[in-house]
Amino acid sequence: MATQQSKAHRVGEWATLRSTSPEIAEAIFEVANYDEKLAEGIWEQQGSDEVLLRAFEKTDQDVLTWDNKVVERKNV
């Protein structure tokens, strides 16, 4: 079973490869229950309200990126 640290590392790497903010990647994996195949499907949809709400709860930043696309807190 993966440790919290290994999960965080994998999610961080996954975010970097997809030009996505770590907060969004972490939220995607939480919604997908850490199933990478399901996470990939959510990421491809680019716009899950549940993911974006969770992501912005993790940070005080007003702008995050999802596949190099800017997502603003005020639009969520």
KETI-89112 format. One record per atom (N, C-alpha, C, CB): residue in one letter; x, y, z. Coordinates in steps of 0.05 Angstrom, whole numbers, plus 5000, padded with zeros to 4 digits. Each point is the difference from the previous one (the first is absolute). Glycine has a CB too. Layout:
residues N
AXYZ
...
This chain:
residues 76
M501749765000
M498350245000
M501850255000
M496349755024
A502950454961
A501650244997
A499850175025
A499349994950
T502950135058
T499950185023
T499050274990
T503849755023
Q495650424996
Q499150274994
Q502150154985
Q497250015041
Q505349954966
Q502350144987
Q500349904971
Q502350055044
S497449704951
S500349894973
S497650094983
S502649615017
K495050414995
K497750104985
K500550294992
K496949685025
A504050484994
A500550294995
A502150034977
A498850115048
H503349734953
H502150014979
H498849934973
H503549895034
R495049904965
R498849914975
R498150214989
R500449525015
V498050595002
V498050214992
V501550254990
V496649825033
G505650254981
G501550234991
G501349964973
G500950105048
E500249674948
E501249934974
E497950004978
E503549725024
W494250164982
W497849984981
W499150284992
W498549565021
A501350624999
A499250284995
A502050144981
A497850025045
T504849954961
T502150124983
T499849914971
T502950035041
L496849714955
L499949894973
L497650114985
L502349595017
R495650494997
R497550094987
R499650305002
R498049565010
S504050594998
S499950295002
S497550095016
S502550044956
T497249835067
T497750045017
T500950065028
T497249694972
S501550505041
S500750085027
S499849755019
S498350474992
P503649515026
P500049775019
P497349985015
P505050045004
E493950195003
E497450005015
E497849874983
E501450425025
I498549644949
I498049874983
I500649704997
I499450444975
A503149495021
A500749724998
A499349855025
A503750124969
E496949995054
E499349875025
E497049965003
E504150205021
A494450014972
A497149985001
A498949794981
A499850495013
I501449504963
I499249794980
I500449725012
I501250314962
F501149655050
F500649735011
F498249945024
F504750054985
E494650155031
E498149955022
E497349924989
E502450345028
V496649804952
V497449934988
V500149724988
V499150494991
A503249454997
A500449744986
A500749785020
A501450244959
N498849825067
N500849815020
N502749874994
N495249915009
Y506650264980
Y502849934993
Y500249784979
Y501250135046
D496749854937
D500049824977
D501150164977
D496049725017
E506450224973
E501350164980
E498550004974
E504349905021
K494549884971
K498449994975
K497650195002
K501549524992
L497150475030
L497750175004
L500950305002
L497649625024
A504650434989
A501150275002
A500650114973
A502049895044
E499149954938
E500650084973
E497550094985
E504049694999
G493950155005
G497450074988
G498950265010
G499149524995
I501150535031
I499050255012
I501750234989
I498549765042
W504150214956
W501850214990
W499350074971
W503649845031
E495849964953
E499350044972
E497550164997
E502349584988
Q495850405031
Q497550154999
Q500450305004
Q497649595016
Q504550484999
Q500750285005
Q497750185009
Q503649934967
G495450025056
G498050195010
G498149895021
G500350204956
S500649615059
S498349895021
S499750205023
S501549544988
D496050545017
D499550205022
D501049895026
D496050174975
E503549575030
E500949885026
E503050025003
E496149694998
V505450254980
V502950025001
V500950285005
V500349614969
L498650585017
L500850285003
L499450115027
L499350064952
L498449875059
L499450095028
L502049895019
L495150034988
R505549725010
R502049875018
R502750134997
R497549574998
A503350484977
A502650114994
A500350285013
A500249744957
F497850435039
F500250275011
F499850005031
F498150184958
E500849615054
E500049985029
E502849945011
E495349834998
K506450074985
K502849935008
K501950234998
K499049544985
T500250695005
T501850224996
T498750275003
T502649714969
D499050505035
D498850275000
D500550144973
D500850025050
Q500449844931
Q500450114974
Q497350054985
Q504549774998
D495450434986
D497550064985
D500149884972
D499550425027
V502849474965
V500249894973
V501549745001
V500050464979
L498949335008
L501449744998
L500049934970
L498549855047
T503049944946
T500049924972
T499149714997
T503750334991
W494949624987
W499149734994
W500849974970
W496149995034
D505949844961
D501149964973
D500750264987
D497249584996
N504350595018
N500950264991
N497850204996
N503749774978
K493950175030
K497750184998
K499550135028
K497949734962
V501850535038
V499750145025
V497149965011
V503550344986
V496349605039
V497449985014
V500150205023
V499449514987
E498750675013
E499950205021
E497949935021
E501450344967
R499449715058
R498349945023
R497250124997
R504049985030
K495950274960
K497450144998
K498149864980
K502450435012
N498749404971
N498349864980
N499149735008
N502450254966
V498349675058
V499449735010
V497550015018
V504949874998
